[in-house]
Amino acid sequence: MFSWQSAYDRRRKDPEPFETVSEGLKKLYKTKLLPLEEHYRFHEFHSPALEDADFDNKPMVLLVGQYSTGKTSFIRYLLEQDFPGMKIGPEPSTDSFVAVMHGETEGIIPGNALVVDPKKPFRKLNIFGNAFLNRLMCAHLPNPVLESISVIDTPGILSGEKQMTSRGYNFAAVLEWFAERVDRIILLFDAHKLDISDEFSEVISALKNHEDKMRVVLNKADQIETQQLMRVYGALMWSLGKIMNTPEVIRVYIGSFWSQPLLIADSRKLFEAEEQDLFRDIRSLPRNAALRKLNDLIKRARLAKVHAYIISSLKKEMPSVFGKDTKKKELVNNLAEIYGRIEREHQISPGDFPNLKRMQDQLQDQDFSKFQPLKNKLLDIVEEMLTHDIAQLMELVRQEETQQPVQMVKGGAFEGTLHSPFGHGYGEGAGEGIDEAEWVVARDKPMYDEIFYTLSPVDGKITGANAKKEMVRSKLPSSVLGKIWKLADIDKDGMLDDEEFALANHLIKIKLEGHELPSELPAHLLPPSKRKVDE
């Protein structure tokens, strides 16, 4: 066997060692995926080459929505602080892309200076030209929230006659560039303004390959009555379903994300629960950042492979001397057939192919004679990366998650309701009576005692069988009643005394009212006699 061949086989069997996920991603991209992208001019068709900052940067949240939906106010609400260059108003007030990032001092970096900073992940935005760079800036300030994430504010999407005005740059393409690199995309809607303009439809179409990152916020929901809010929510879901054209329902959060008093406070509990769900989602971004970058690299590698097959197929079909222009038009028009042939020959999923119409438009301006033929070695290297190296990185992601402290977004609005009486659900359900000196179960204990003494207690206790006859009257599932039994049977003797029986009924009441059961019994629910035993 040839020495070079055995060395190649050894490389295939032994994935490259990496110390960190970030280092591994950078090395795999530069040594295995980038050569394929450059050989088949991937960057001219799809996305600029990635740089170190793309792998090292903090998680980013992209806010998208029509003007006056509260994008800038949402950032102000999260940070609990104004940021440099912030403008809030009913008309289109943010006319720029503003990257709100952490810095030791407050200040603004204009677009042309921002895209030459190697430490920032925005260098490749220079392809959109001066018209865009004049509408790009970075606002930096010391804020605890920004120590974990960065937030991208965007110009309001126009509607009506306003959308006929040219921005001077490809707005949808810029958003797509950001969508590839951010960790979360939040679409904001105003509860009073659900119309989806042509520009908004174009933007959502540009974001279509990133549905896993997308969340929807129905903002300013405190300004309409509860019954009307239900209709608005239904109308929003219907509109999104038409544009997204997918069977999956996108997650919609309902609330009012600013620091003003609620105009209609009927749905306060709903807003609090939705806010906590959204904050929980954003708070987890630093912990999942490495996995997201790994996932995006895999998606990029699959697209690059398909692109290589497309370009090499077009090259193969081109005549060497005469009739090039005619053949080029024929190939572009028949691109769908080429897609089908590649799909069958290489067993590729239809979802991995780039948008047909967009690819046809891009091919119009290309010189097919400069395309490269199929080079199996480059494709084999990428396939090896996907098969072996990515598996090693996945294991490294798990190791980093277990070895490093849990990373969570802190500060700002994320701390506003934690560990205080205004936290969501404080004093409700299992938390009821947490601040009271008297045992909360004692309020209803006389009623529970009447039932207890009908169940034939012996030596002040009832058997599990007798307790079961009463507890199943709640019609709760056996799994739930089993959990309640474990919480209530404090001395673990398989029987219940009058206090334990009262506690069991109190927990049943909590569950029937729609609250979750605690995993462990809170100290304030412990019966008074059992507290004395513990002490």
N, C-alpha and C positions, 0 to 999 in steps of 0.2 A: 504493500500500500504506500502511496506517495506521502511524504512527510507533511506537505501542506494540507492534504486531505484529512489526515489524522488530527492535525491541530484544529481544523475547522470542526471536526466531529466533537473534539473535547470541549470547544467553546459552546457548542450546542447543548452538551450534556451538563456543563457547569455554568450556570448563570453568573454574571458579573457581580462581585461583592459590593455592597453599598453600605455606608455608615448611617446616612439619614435618607429619608424619603425625598426631600428636596434635592439633595445631591444626586440621588439616583435618577430622578426625573430629568434633571439637566443633562446628565451624562448620556442617558438613553436617547434623549431627543437629538443632541448634537452629533452623536456617533452613529445612530441607526436610522432615525426618521428624517432628519434634516437632509442627508444626501439624496434620499428618494424625492423629497419635495423640490429640491433645487434642480434635479435632473429632469423633472417633468413640469417645471414652471408652476408649481402648485400655488406659489405666493401671488402670482398674477391673476389667478382665477378665484381663490378662496380666502386666504388669510395670510397676513405678513408673517414672517418667521418669528418664532418666540425668542425672548431674551431672558437672561438670568432673573431680571426683576419680575418677569411674569410668574416665575416659580417661587420667588422669595417674598412677594408682597402679601400684605394682610388680606383677609377676606374682604370683598367689596360688595356693597348693596347698591343696585341701580334702581332709581325711582323714575317711573315713566307714567305720564298721564296728560290729559288735556289741561289747558291753562285753568287756574283757579280751582284745582281739585285738592290743593293743600300739600303739594310735594315739599316745598320749602318749610312750611309750618310743621310738617311731619318730622323733618330733620331737627328743627328747633325744639320740638317736643321730646325727641330722643336724647338730645344733648343737654337740654335744659339750659341752653346758652345760645346767644347770638353768635353767628360766625361771620368772618370778614366777607363783605360783598353781598350779604343777605338782603334780598328784597322780597316783600310780601305785599300782595295787592290783588284786587278782584280781576284786573285785566292782566294780560301776559306780562309778568314782572321779571321773571328769570329768562333772559334771552341768551344765556350761555350754558355750556356744560361746566358744572362746578364740582371738582373733586374735593370733598371735605375730608381732610386727613389730619393726622396728629403732627404737632410740631411744638418745639420748646417755646416759641413765641407766636403771637398772632400776626398774620400777614397774608399777602396774595402773591402767587407766582403766575404771570401771564402765560398764555398758551405757547408762544414761540420759545420761551425759556424753559417751560415745563417739558417739552418734547426732546430737549437735548440733555436732560438730567438722567444719567444711567441708573440712578437709584430708584427712579419712579417708573412704573410699568406703562408709560404712555408714549415712548419714543416713536413707535410705529404709526402714531396718529398723524404724523407729518404728511402721509400720503393723501390726506384730504384737503391739503392746500391752505393758503392764508385766510381765505374766507371763513374756514372753520376755525383755524388757530386763533383768529381774533375773537372767537366766541368760546374759547376754552380757557379755564383758569383753575388753579388749585388754591383753596382756602385752607391754611393750616393754623392750628390753635391747640393749646394744651387742654385736653379734655379726656377724662378716664374712659369714656365710651370709645373714643378714637384710638386708644391704645390697643384695642382688639380688632376693630373693623374700620373700614373707610366707606363713605357714602357718596354716591354720584348723583347730584341734582341735574336735571335736564330741562331744556326749554319746554314750555307747555306746547302740547300738540294742538295744532290749529284746527278750527272748524269753520263752516260757512265760507264766506268770501275770503276770510283771512288765509285759508289754506291755499288759495290761488297765488299768494305771494311767494316768490322764490326765495329760499334761504341763502342761496349761493353755494351750497354744498349738499351732498347726499345725506339727508338727515337719517333715513332708514338704515343706510349702510354704516353710519357712525354708531347707531344703536346696536346693530348686529355685531360690530367690532367689540363693543363693550360687553355684550351678552355672552360672547365666547369666553370672556376673561373674569366675569364676576361670579360670585357664589349665590347670589339671590337677586331676582328681578321682581320688583313690586309694582304692579299696575294699580294706580289710584283712580277711583271714580268718585265723582260728586253725586250724592244721593238725589240731587235736583237736576243732574245733567248727565243722562245715561246715553245720549246719542253718540254713536261711534262714527266719527267722520271718516272721509276717504283716507286722510293722512294717518289716522289712528289704525285703520284696517291694514294699511301698508306696513305700519310699524309692527303690528301683531304678527303679520305674515313673515316679516323679517326675523322675528323671535321664535318662529315655529319649532325650530330644532332644539329649543331650550325649555320645553314645557316643564321639565323636572325642576328647573330653578324658579319657575314663575309662581307668584302668589298674587292674589287680588285683594285690595282693600276698598271697601265701600265706605268712604269717608263722609263726614258731616251728617252722620245718621241721626244725631240728636235733634236735627231740625225738622223732622217729620214724625207724625204719629205712628204708633206701633202697627196698626192695621195697614197704613199706607206703606210702611217700611217692608212689610211682607210682600206687597205687590212690587215694590221697587227691586227687591232682592230677586224675585222670580223673573222680572223683566231683564235684569242684568245677566242672569244665568242663561236665559234664552238668547240674548244678543251674543254672549261669549260662545255659546254652543255653535251658532251659525258661522262665526269667524274662525274659531279653533278647528272646527270640523273633525273632532275626535270624540270617541265615546266616553273618555274619562272626564270626570267633572273636576274642574280646577278649584282649589281651596279659596274660598272667599271669607275674609275677615270683616266684620261689621263693627263700626265704632266712630268715635270722633276724636281724632288725634291732634288735639291742641289743648292748651292750658286754660281755656275759657270755661265758665260755668255751662253746664248742659242746659240747653233751651227747653228740651222736653226730657225729663229724667225718668220716664216710665220704664225705659229699657236699660237702666243703669247696670243691673246685674249682668245682662247679656253683653253690654259693652266691656265690662270688666273681665268677663270670662274670655271674650274674643281677644282683648288686648293681651291677656296673659298667654294665650295660645300663640299669638304672633310673636310676642317677646321671647317665648320659649324657643320658637323656631330660629329667630335671629341670634339669640344667646348661644345656640349650639354651633354656629358657623365656624368659630375658630377650632373647635374640636374636630369638625368634619372637613377642614380645609384641605388637608393632604389627600384625603380620599376623593374630593371633588377634582383636584388637579390631576390626579391619576386617571379618573374617569374621563376628563376632557382630553387627556393625551391619547387614551384608547380611541375615543371618537375621532380624533384628528387623524390617527394612524389608519383607521378603517377608511376614512374619506380619501386619504392620500393614496392608498392602494387602489381604490376604485378609479381615482383620477389618473393614475399611471396606466391602467388598462384602457381607459378611454383615449388618452393622448396617443398611446402606442398603436391602438386600433386605427385611429385617424391617419397616423403616419403610414401605416401599412397599406392603406387603401389609396394613398395619393400616387398619381403617376410620376415618373421620374423626370419627364421633360415637358410634354405637351398636355394641354387641357387641364391645367391645375385649377384655374378659377372656376371652371364649370364643375369639376369634381368636388371642389370645396363646398360650393352651394348645395350640391347633391348630398354630401355627407352631413352637412348641418341640418338640412331638411329631414334627413333620415336618421337623426341622432337617436330617436326612440327605438328604432330597430337595432342600432348598435348597442344601446343599453340592454335590450333583451338578449342579444347574443352573448354579451359579457356575463350577464346574470346566469345564463344557462351553462356556459363553458367553465366558469370559475366558482359556481355555486355560491353566489353573492346575494344577500337579501336585497330586495328592491328599496328598502328604507335606507340603505347605505349610499345610494346614488344621489348626486347633487340635483338641484331643481332643474328640470329639463329646459324650460323656457329661458331661464337665466343663463344656463350653459350655452344655449344656442346664441344668445345675444353676445356673450363674451367671445365666442369663437369667430364671430363675424370679422373682428379686427385682428385676428391672429394669422401669422404666416405658418401654414401647416408644414412647409418644407423644413422649418427649424425644429419641429417636434422630434423627439427621440424614440427609437424603436424599443420594444420590450427588453428590459434587462432583468432577467430572473434573479440574479444575485442580490440586487437591491431589494427586491420584493421578499426574497428568502430571509434577508436580515431583519426586515420589519416583522415578518411572520414569526421569526425566532424570538424577537422582542415581545410580541404579544403572547406567545405560548410559554416562554420560560422566564424572562426577566420580570414581566409584570407580576407573575405569581410570587416571585421573591419580594417585590416591592409591597404587594398586598400583605405579606407576612410581616414586613417591616412596619407597615402602618399599624397593625395590631400591637406590635411590640412597643411602638412609640406611645400608643394610647394607654397602655398599661403602665409604662415606666414613668411617663411625664404626668405632672399634676393636671387635672381636668381644666381645660381652658374655657372660660366663659366670658361673655361681654359683661362688663361691670360699669357702674356709674350712671349718671343721668336718670332718665325715666325708668331704667332697669332696676334701680335701687329704690324708687319712689314708694313702692307698696310692699317691699319685702320687710319682714320682721317688724311689722307695725299693725295696729288695729285696722288699718285701711288696706291690708293685703286682701286679695280676692278670697272670699270664703271664710274670712276671719270671724269667729263667733257663730258660725253656721255649721249644721251637720254635726260631725264629731267634735267640732270646736266650740259648740254651744256650751256656755257656762264656764269657759276657760278662765275668766277673770273673777268668778264669784267664789265666795268663801263656802257657801252651801253646796252640797253635792247636787248637781243639776237633775239627776235621776229621781231625787227625793220628791220633786214636784208631782210626779205621776205615780209614785210608789204605792200610795193607798189603793189605787185602782189595780195595780199589778198584784198587790198582796191578796186582794179578793180572789183573783184567779188562782194564785199560788196555793191557797188553802183548799181549793176544790180539787187539787191534783194529788191528794193523799200523801202529804209530806210525812216522812219518818225521821224522827230525831232532827226536825227542822230542815230536812232536805228532800227534794224530789228526784226520782230516778231519771236517767236520760230518756227512757221510753215514755214516761209520763210527760216530760218536758217537750218531747218531739210532737206528741198529740196536739199540744197547744201551739207550738211554733209553726207547724205546717199550715195552720189556719191563715197565715200571712200570704200563702201561695208563692212565696219566694222560692227560687230553685234550691235544691238540696246542697249544692256547692256553696251558695251564699249562707244558708243556715248553718252549714258546717263551720264556716269561718266565724260566724257570730258565736257559735258554741265555744270555739277555742278561745275567743276573746273574753267571753263571760265566765267560763269555768276557770276562775283565777287560781284556785288551789289544785287544779288538775286531778280531782278525785272522781270524775265521771258523774257527778251529781251537782245540783244547784241549790244553794240556800236562797232565802227570800231576796237578799241584796243582789246576788248573781242573777236570779231570775228577772228581777226588775231591770238590771243592766242589759240582759239579753233582749228584753222587750224594747228598751230604749234604742238599742242598736237596730232592731227591726224597724222601728219608727223612722230612724235616720235613713235607712235604705229605701223605705217606701216613699219618703219625701223627695227621693231623687239624688241624695248625696252619696258619696263614696265612703266605704268603710275604711277605717285606719288599718294599716298593716300591723301596728302594735297598739295596745290600749293606752291612750293618753293618760297622764298622771291625774288629771282632774276628773276622769271618769272612774277611777279606782274607788270601790266602795269604802266608806269611812272605816269600817271594822278591819278591812284588809290592809289599810294604810298603817294602822297601829301594829299589825303583825309584822309588816315589812320593817318598820322602825325598830 
